[in-house]
Amino acid sequence: MKNCTGMICILLLLTGCGFDDRVPIEMVSINQTQPLGKEKSLDSTIRFDVGSLEITGAQRAAQLYSFDLEYDKASYQPEIRYDSALSGENGQLFFNLQSMHRTGIRRERHNNRLRLVFSDSIPLDLKVNSGVGDARLSLSGLKLSRIAFESGVGGAKISVYEPNSVSCEYVRLRNGVGSIDAVGLGNLNFRELEFEGGVGGADLDFTGEWKQSAEIRIQVGVGGVNLRMPREIGVRVEAEKHFLSGMHLEGFNQRGSYHYSANYDGAAMRVSVRVTTGIGGFKITWI
């Protein structure tokens, strides 16, 4: 709790400082498209220091990715690299927009905007770190092999309305200060999902086309986490309960140290959930 409170104070001090107010805003735009060559997979690392971030997919057979960036040239510097292996079959995209001023964050921080579109034709390993601002990941239709998403300060929305046609080995979601709302996580076709909460709540909706059983690990920070689970999925919960936490498991039966959903034994798809709770609560809602 002391660490969380300290982090909030530091963030408030940073966002409240006016060190950069003397620097005039100089907005510029960059548009870039990478043609699809012999690539059979793409590893992408996105670091967006401050601003509004949107990531989506599209049916673009001739384009590996494209982006539209608007940013304040006076205070931020983009670093963009694309490489491929000698064979040309494994693409690697690195995108980083970071502040050039280390003394504070200017008040007009949401002027930066990035819209990044990936092709749905090859598997994608996606790593995203959004700092201060809002992030929206519309992942429908993409072939996602791995996902790691971290939000610093601000809200994040994730949607997956179409089934992932490849197996997603690992999903990691982490929020700092702010909420995460995700819908359609069952469509990701994941084997393992890990969520780490900071200061703020999370609503994780697991509707979708389940193709395999999976493991979920939840670490609750300061704020509640609600898992929305389809009724046909069998769920087993193992929980370490903090004395201030609220655990709501309606429709579960306890056997030893585990809690089992009523349909667990006969379910075709099963999920093992391990929960470590902090100050906030944890709840499973059947849908």
N, C-alpha and C positions, 0 to 999 in steps of 0.2 A: 504493500500500500504506500509506503514511504517513497519507493522508487517511482511509482506511477504519479504521485503528487509532485515530486521533483521534476519529472519530465514535463508535466503540464505547466509548471511555473516557468521552466526554461523556454517552452514553446510560446507562452504568452509574452515573455520578455522579448523574444526574437521578433514575433509578429507585431509587437507594439512599438518597436524601435523605429525611429525615423531617419536612420543613417543614410538611406538611399533616396530620400525624398528630394534631395537637391539635384539628382541626376534626371534629366528630361527623358521621357520615353521615346524610343526610336523603333517603331514596329516594322518588321520586314517579314517577307514570306518566302518559303522554300517549298518547291514541289518536285518530287523525284519518283521515278518509276524504275524498277529493276526487271528487265526481261527474264522470262523463264527459259533457261538453257537445258543442260543435262541434269539439273538438280533432282535428286530423289528424296531429299529431306532438307529441312531448314531449321537451324538453331538461331533463336532470336533473343537478344538481351536488350530490354528497353528500360532506361532510367530517365525519368522525367521529374526534374527537381521541383518545379512550381508551375501550376496551371491546370488546364482542363485537358484530359486525355481520353481519347476514344479509340478503341481497337475493334475491328470487325473483319469479316471474311466476305469474299465475293467469288463468283465463278468467272475467273479471268484466266483463260487458258494460256495467254501469251505473257502474263505478268506474274512474277514471283511475289512482289509486294509493291505498294506505292504509298506515299504519305504526303500530306499537306501540313506544313508547319508555319504557324505565325508566332513570332517571339520578339521580345524586347532586346534588340541588339545592344543597347547601352548597358544592359545588366546581365545578359545571359549569353552563353556560348555553346552552340551545338557541336557535338563530335559524332560523325556518322561514318561507319566503315562497313563495307561488304566484302567478304572473301569467300572463296570456295576452295575445296581441297584440290590437289593436283589432278584428280580424276574429274573434278567439276561436279561431283554427285552430291556433295554435302555443303550447302550454303550456310554462311554464318553472318548474321546481321548484328551490328552493335550500334545502338543509338543512345546518346547521352546529351541531355540538355541540363546544364548546371549553372548556378549563379556565379558571377565573377566577383561578387562582393561578399566577403566572409564576415562582415560586421553586422549583418541583419538582413531581413527579407522585406523588400519594399511593399507598400500597401497595395499597389496595383498588380498583385501577384497573379490574378486570374486572367490577365491579358494573354498569356502564353496559351496556345492551343495546338494540339497535335491530333490529327486523324490518320490512323495507320490501318491499311487494308492489306490482308494477306490472301494469297491464293488458296483455294480449297482443294487443290489437285495433289499436294504432297504432304506427308506428315510434318507437323510443326512442334518443335520444343520451344515453349514460350515462357520467358522469364521477364516479369514486369515489376519495377519498383517505382511507385508514384509517391512523390514527397508531399507537398502541400497543395491541395486542390481536390477536384472531383475526378473520378475515373469511372469509365463505363466500358466493360468488355462484353461485346456481343459476339459470342463464339459459335453461333449456329452454323452448321455445315462444315466447319473446319476439321481437318484430320489432326487431332491433338494427341501427341505421344507423351508429353509431360507439360505440366503447368506449375509455375511458381509465381504467386502474386502477393505483393506486399504494399500496403497502403500506409502512408505516414500520418498526415493530418487532413481529414476530409472524408466525405462519403464515397462509397464504391458500390457499383451495381454490376452484377454479372448475370448474363442470360445465355441459356443453351436450349434452344427450342427444337433442334433437330439432332438425331442420334449421331454420335461420333462413330465413323466407320472403321476406326482402328482402336486398338486397346491403348488406353491411357494408363501408363504404369504408375504415375505418381502425381497427385495434386496437392499443392501446399498453398493455403490462404492465411494471410496474417494482416491484422489491422492494428494501427497504433492508437490514434485518437480519432474516433469517428465510427460510423456503422458500416457494415457490409450486408447487402441484400443480394442473395443469389437465388435464381430460379432455374429449374431444369437440370440440376446437377446429376441426376440419374442418367441423363443422355450422354455424359462424358465417357461412359464405359470404363470407369477407373477401377484399378485394383486396390489402391491405397490413397486415402485422403486425410490430410492433417490440417486442422484449423487452430490458430493461436490468436486469442483475443487480447486486446489491450484495454483501452478506455473507450467503451462504447459497445453497443449491442450488435448482434448478428442474427439474421434470419436466413437459414440455409434450407432451401427447398430441394428435395431429392426426387421430384417427379421426373418421369422420362422413361425411356426404353432400356430397362436393365438387361444386360447380357451376361453378367457374371457376378458372383458374390464378391464382397469387398470388406476392407477394414477401414474404420474411421477413428481418428484420434482427435479429441477436442480438449483444448486447454482454455478455460474461461478466465478472463481477466476481471476488470471492473465493468460489469455490464452483463446482461443475460444473453444466452444463446438458445435459439429455438430451432430444432430440427423438424422439418415437415416431411414426414415419411409416408409413402404409399402403403395402403393397408395390406397389400399382398406381399410385402417384404418382411421376412422374419428378422427380428432384431434382438441381439444380446448385448446388454450393457454392463460394463464393469466401471465402477465409479469410486473415486476418492473424494469424499465430501468434506468441504471446509465447514466449520461450525456456523458460519454466517450465510452459507449458501442455501438456496432452495432447489431441491431436486423434484421434478414433476414427471413421473413415469406412469401415466394412466394406461391401464390395460396390460400391465406387466406382472409376472409372478417371480418371486425370488426363489432361487435354488442355490444354496450355499452363498458364495460371494457375488453371484451373477444375477441379473434381472433379465427374464426372458419374456418376449411378447407372446401373447396367447396363441398366435399362429406359427410360432417358430419351428416346431417339430415338423410341420407339414409344408413349410414354405419352399418353393423352388429356388428362390434367391434369398440369401441370408447376409446380414451385415453384423459385424462385430464392432461395437462402439466402446471406446475407452475414454472416460471423462475425468479430467483433473479440474476441479472447480476452484475459483478464487472467491472474490467478493460477490460476484454476480451469480445468477441462477442458471439452471439447465432444464430444458423441457423438450419433450418429443410430442408433436402433434400429428395425429393420424389424418390423412387426407385421401 
